[in-house]
Amino acid sequence: MKALLSSKPVLWFLFLFNLVVAVAAPFVVDGSQGVMTAVGMGVVSLGAGLSLLKGRGQAQTQTQAQGQGQRQRQRA
């Protein structure tokens, strides 16, 4: 389950879907229920967005490390 939830397509879906629901909830549902729905969905959307950014940073770090390794092999 962890591998599924950490895949990029699932994270993009969670980010975008929950963001849309968080924006629309106060207009569709009245009162405190709409506000709490927006807050809950917003938190999930932020979590997915941060995971996307974290994965992007790790991918860049791995790419840089691979590039340095290739340069060292070419020098030898």
Protein Blocks (a to p, Z undefined) as FASTA:
>chain_A
ZZmmmpmklmmmmmmmmmmmmmmmmmmpgcjllmmmmmmmmmmmmmmmmmmmmmmmmmmm
mmmmmmmmmmmmmmZZ
